[in-house]
Amino acid sequence: MEVVHTAATEVEAVMLRGLLEEARIPVALNRKPVSGLGSIFQLGYTEVPAATEFELIVPDHRAAEAREIIGDYLASLEEENPS
């Protein structure tokens, strides 16, 4: 299994997961707290991370295809909304 993209938001991660699933690429999401940023607040004994990244993980043999799909999608967003 290989991480093919790290999304900054859950919305981005879910959108990209849907694109990969449409292409019949098995994909898992790994929610990962961003280290070094502390926590927003504490709930009892549980700290809530200030920021979270979402890793998209696919089988090694499908990683190149997944990266291409993600890259094409992100490029199309740039074309629609140039900075």
N, C-alpha and C positions, 0 to 999 in steps of 0.2 A: 504494500500500500504506500502511496506517495502523496504528499501535500502538493496540490497543483495551483492553489491560490489561497491567499489570506484576505478575507473580506473585513472591512472596517465596521460594517453594520450587519445586523441580523437580516435586514431587508435585502441587502445585496447578496448575502450568502444564500438565502432561500430562493431568490431569483436565479442565481447561477446554478444552484442545485437542480431547479426545475429544467433549465436548459440541458444540463448533462443527463438528467433522467429521460428527457425527450429523445436524446440521442442513444438511449439505452446503455448509458455508462453508469455502472453502480457507483454511488457516491455517498460518503458519510460526512457529516459536519461535526467538527470538534470545537466546542466553545472553550476559549483559552483566555484567562485573565491576562491583561498586559502588565508585566512586572514593573516594579519601580514606581507605580503611580498611587500606591496606598489604597485607601478605600473611601467610598463616599460616606458611609455610615456603618454602624454596627447594629445588627439585629440580634439581641441576646448574645450568644457566643459566635454568631456567624457574621463575618465581614462581607459586605457587598462590594465587589470590585468597581473601581472608578471607571475602568474601560475594559472592554472585552473584544477580542478578535475571534473570527470564525474561520477555521481552516477547512477547506474542501479537500477531501482525501478520496483518491480513486485507486483501482488496481494498477500496479506498475505498467502493465502492458497496454493500458488505455490512457496513460498520463499525457503523452504527446497530443493525442486527439482531444483530450479534455482541455489542455492548455490552448490549443488552436480555437476551439469553440468559445472559450472564455475571452481570449484575445480579440476575436472577431466581434463579439458582443460589446466589449468595452470600447473598441475602436468605433463602432457604430454610434455609441453614445457620445463620443467625442465629436464626431462629425455633425451630430444633431445639435450639440451645445458646445461650440468651440469657446475656449476661455478668452 
